[in-house]
Structures are given as C-alpha cells and as structure tokens.
Amino acid sequence: MSQSLISMKSKRLFPIKKNFIYLNHCGISPLYSGAVKAAISFIKCHNRYGMNVAEVYNDLLVRFHQAAGKLLQTQEENISFMKNTAEAMSMISQSFPFQEGDEIISFCHEYPSNHYPWILTASRKVKLILLGNVQPKHFPKESNVCGWSMEELEEKITPRTRMISLSHVQFTSGFTADLKRLSHLCKSYKNQRIFLIIDAAQSLGSLPLFPEAMGIDAIAASGWKWLMGPIGSGILYTSPSLRSHLGFFMAGPELMKQGDDYLNLKWLPHQDGRRFEYSTSSYELVAQLLSCIEEIFLPIGIENIYREIQSLQEVFLEHIDLKRYRHLNFSEENSSGIMSFVVDSDPTEIVQQAKKQGVFLSSRAGYLRVAPHFYNTQEEIIQSSKILNSLQI
Ligand SMILES: Cc1ncc(COP(=O)(O)O)c(C=O)c1O
C-alpha cells in the first residue's frame, strides 16, 4: 500500500472514524476534512471581502474543470459542474433534438435521477424502453433486484434507438455494467449513432471510469457519494460529439462568451461544458468538491483506490458469516464498491442494530449494502464483520 494511501486513513482527515465504522459510501459519504477547510476559507473570504471573493476565486471553475478532466482522463472543456445527477441527465434529455418515435433504452430499476429525466421526453412522443430485471442463476433465491442483460439490450435496439442510459453501478445490487461492451454495441449498430449515457453516481470515485477510452458520450454523477464531497454537487462529462447535437435547456449569463459584459445581449453561447453552467454556481460547493479531487483522487490514483476497496471487501468476506449474510457474488468485471447481501431478517433492522454498535450500513430493495472506501482500515472491516456476526436478530 502506498504511503499516500496510508496517510489518508487518518482520523484527522476522516473524523467520522471517531463515531462510526462507516461503510455507507453508496448512501451519503462523510465529508472529507479538506473539503471542510476549503468551504471555511471560501465563506470567510466572502464574509470579509464581499465581492472581492469573485476575484480571489476567479479561476475556481477552471481549476475544477481541469481536475475533474484529469480524473476522467479527458479535456477540461468536456466537464461541467452540476448540482446532482438528475440535473445533469435533465440537461441532456431536454436539450437533445429527439424526433417523434425516437427511442431511449434504460433499465426498469434505475435510480429515479436516471429515469424521470427520460420520462420528460414523452411530451415529444419519445418512447422509453425499459430492460427487465435479470438474476444470475447462482444468486440466493430471495434476491429480487439485480441488473439487466446484454442479450436483451441487443434485442431491444431498433433503427429508432437514439440513446442508451444506464447506471455504471446499480444502487441496489452493486451490479456493474460492462462499459466497453456497451459502447461497442452502441458504435457497431448498422452505422446508426446511438449515444451512451452513464449514471456514475455509484462509481465515480471508486471505479476507474475513462469516457474517451471507454467510448461513453455522457457521464452524470453526484459528488457526495464515492467522491466524498459536499451534498448538492455533481459532475457532468459530455463528449464534443454529443454536444454538437444538443440545443439549450437552461440559459443565463454564464452560458455566454461575453461573460460580464451584461449589456451585450447577443446570443454567443459557449460550446464546451460551460454551456451547462448557465449562471452563477455555488463557489463553496465547487471549492469543496475540487479539494476532494485534487487532494484525494488525483494523488492516490483511481486504480489504487479501487484496488484498496477490493482488498477491504475480501477481508470482509473472509470474516463475515456467509451463511447468514448471503453475498450477491458477481464476477470480477460486474463487481463494484457495493457488496449486497440477502439476510433472513429485515435488513433495515440490521442497519439500526449495527448503527447502535457503531457500524454504519444501509439497505435498499431488501438488501443489506456494505460499502467500504479506501480510508477504511482492515481492523475496521474485521471489527464490523464481528459485530454483524454477533447481532441477535
Ligand atoms: C445510481 C444513482 N444515481 C443517482 C443518485 C443520486 O442522484 P442525484 O445526484 O440526482 O441526487 C443515486 C443516489 O443514491 C444513485 O444511486
């Protein structure tokens, strides 16, 4: 394990450790201490210097675009700061020039932020086609929500398919999509352009995700899960090719190239990712999310982070009672930061009992979700499995 990773496991950087063994990074992550510092610096500057804050933080969004661009291995012009995943998805669904009868393919159990934005396209008579749920045969029989199949997806593509919008990682089961295969499918369909849109709320900050290398047209993610950032922050990646098809959904001064020349009301929109940051963004939130990316994810490297998550998961699986906590055991390419378990009792009750004993977990769709992150230690993981094994429920 690298020195930078070891030094990141400290209580100073993650004081949540004083209160809990925190294994709920698929829910809301505790805010990284560096982000708290960045927020305080910004607020103090605003408080003491008023409008000068705009000058001091003049390059903040540029730095954010650069850092998020490095994280996703793309150019800064492809990045936009967003409030959340749903805002980013809505930007695409509302600004894409769908024609009556066009089709979008998604999954029947997507998180609402990757469902309702597509429902909005019904007013333009666009059809939302939902893939059904598929369970691997070896899964516990009580498991009910899992993922979709590439075979069904292939069958559902038609000459009217314009977009496929799926989560990289399913929030219920932790099922991870094979993005390379997905993008190959989109690119190889009879010379037809099918755009691949990915909800990365459950992967950005935990799994390697490189849209250009993987052939993805858009990525929408929130900042307060695996990125350890503030609530109300998010990232949108768009490829130049997708942007060249998009119109405008939201408009304001930040959309325009003339910047603060406010009496110049010509329509001169940015063509890069700034076109989605239509007006004043929350500098405080940008500064916080930037500190997470610059201080955690870029120095450690996302591959190292995922490797650490995997090794913590292995430790958990070695120590947990697997007869009582029945793991949805995906193959390596379909695994993620989320381990989901089928249990005999009510998983929400287990979450409550574990919390009383200092272990923070979550439950969704009848599963118990265990989601450690890079700053957890092996000792914490062993301790949490002992506590879970000893619960009398
Ligand atoms: C797959 C997925 N997408 C999106 C989100 C969050 O959406 P938003 O950023 O719009 O709040 C979640 C939160 O649990 C999620 O699991």
PDBQT file of the ligand as one rigid body, heavy atoms in Angstrom, charges set to zero:
ROOT
HETATM    1  C1  LIG A 401     -27.472   5.228  -9.302  1.00  0.00    +0.000 C 
HETATM    2  C2  LIG A 401     -27.710   6.555  -8.637  1.00  0.00    +0.000 A 
HETATM    3  N1  LIG A 401     -27.833   7.649  -9.396  1.00  0.00    +0.000 NA
HETATM    4  C3  LIG A 401     -28.016   8.858  -8.849  1.00  0.00    +0.000 A 
HETATM    5  C4  LIG A 401     -28.077   9.011  -7.478  1.00  0.00    +0.000 A 
HETATM    6  C5  LIG A 401     -28.223  10.366  -6.887  1.00  0.00    +0.000 C 
HETATM    7  O1  LIG A 401     -28.955  11.213  -7.716  1.00  0.00    +0.000 OA
HETATM    8  P1  LIG A 401     -28.883  12.768  -7.516  1.00  0.00    +0.000 P 
HETATM    9  O2  LIG A 401     -27.438  13.143  -7.712  1.00  0.00    +0.000 OA
HETATM   10  O3  LIG A 401     -29.767  13.310  -8.571  1.00  0.00    +0.000 OA
HETATM   11  O4  LIG A 401     -29.372  13.046  -6.138  1.00  0.00    +0.000 OA
HETATM   12  C6  LIG A 401     -28.013   7.894  -6.649  1.00  0.00    +0.000 A 
HETATM   13  C7  LIG A 401     -28.169   8.003  -5.190  1.00  0.00    +0.000 C 
HETATM   14  O5  LIG A 401     -28.333   7.053  -4.469  1.00  0.00    +0.000 OA
HETATM   15  C8  LIG A 401     -27.787   6.645  -7.253  1.00  0.00    +0.000 A 
HETATM   16  O6  LIG A 401     -27.647   5.544  -6.504  1.00  0.00    +0.000 OA
ENDROOT
TORSDOF 0
